[in-house]
């Protein structure tokens, strides 16, 4: 009797797993983002950097108005050049990163290469 429901159960489990991986990551800070891949890097006119990740962030207040999916490293950050180099390396290699947000606007304070 239960064997007729196994294909449906398998389909529902696959659907739930697929949705979990495609869901955007909410901007919750302070704290670390989930393991992500760098999708876009933008150097803003004031010298800051905006970064878009996959899975996507939501609820961010990005520098220069790039939208809610971009985290920002502001030009006054003392490690901006090292963070930029790390994000560029991750972007070019397709490697995993985690960003540490100092507040709920996705203001980046630290970057972890390799994730956890």
C-alpha positions in Angstrom: 0.0 0.0 0.0 2.7 2.5 0.9 4.9 1.6 -2.1 2.7 3.7 -4.4 3.6 6.8 -2.5 7.4 6.3 -2.7 7.8 8.1 -6.0 5.8 11.1 -4.8 7.8 11.2 -1.5 11.1 11.1 -3.5 9.8 13.9 -5.7 8.8 16.0 -2.8 12.2 15.5 -1.1 14.0 16.5 -4.3 11.8 19.5 -4.7 12.4 20.6 -1.1 16.2 20.2 -1.5 16.2 22.2 -4.7 14.2 25.0 -3.1 16.6 25.2 -0.1 19.6 25.7 -2.4 17.8 28.3 -4.6 16.5 30.4 -1.7 18.1 33.8 -1.1 20.1 34.4 2.0 18.6 37.0 4.2 20.8 39.9 5.3 21.2 39.2 9.0 23.9 40.9 10.8 26.0 41.2 12.6 27.3 37.8 11.7 28.7 35.5 9.0 26.9 34.9 5.7 26.5 31.3 4.5 29.1 29.7 2.2 28.8 31.6 -1.1 30.3 32.2 -4.4 31.2 35.7 -5.6 28.9 36.5 -8.6 29.8 40.2 -9.2 32.2 42.8 -7.9 31.6 46.5 -8.4 34.1 49.3 -7.5 32.0 52.3 -6.7 32.8 55.9 -7.6 33.8 56.7 -4.0 36.3 53.8 -4.0 34.1 51.3 -2.1 33.3 47.8 -3.3 29.9 46.1 -3.7 29.8 42.3 -3.9 26.9 40.1 -5.1 26.9 36.5 -3.9 25.3 33.3 -4.8 23.1 32.3 -3.1 21.7 35.8 -3.2 21.6 38.2 -0.3 18.4 40.1 0.4 17.7 43.2 2.6 21.1 44.9 2.1 21.5 48.6 1.9 24.3 48.8 -0.6 26.8 51.6 -1.2 25.9 53.8 -4.2 22.4 52.3 -4.5 23.2 49.0 -6.3 20.3 47.2 -4.6 19.3 44.8 -1.8 21.4 41.9 -3.1 24.8 43.6 -2.8 27.0 43.7 0.4 29.3 46.7 0.7 32.9 47.4 1.7 33.1 51.1 2.4 36.1 53.1 1.2 37.1 54.0 4.8 37.6 50.3 5.7 41.3 49.8 6.7 41.5 46.5 5.0 39.7 47.4 1.8 42.6 46.6 -0.6 43.2 43.2 1.0 39.5 42.4 1.0 39.3 43.4 -2.7 42.2 41.1 -3.5 40.6 38.2 -1.7 37.2 38.7 -3.3 38.8 39.0 -6.7 40.8 35.7 -6.2 37.5 34.0 -5.1 35.7 35.4 -8.1 38.3 34.3 -10.6 38.7 30.8 -9.1 35.0 30.2 -8.3 36.0 29.5 -4.7 33.8 29.7 -1.6 33.7 32.7 0.7 31.9 33.9 3.8 31.4 37.5 4.6 31.2 38.9 8.1 28.6 41.7 8.3 29.1 44.3 11.0 25.5 45.3 10.9 22.1 44.5 9.4 22.8 46.5 6.2 25.4 44.0 4.9 28.4 46.2 5.7 31.3 43.9 5.3 34.0 43.8 8.1 35.8 40.5 7.3 36.1 37.9 4.6 36.8 34.2 5.0 38.1 32.3 1.9 37.2 28.7 1.7 34.1 28.8 3.8 33.4 26.2 6.5 
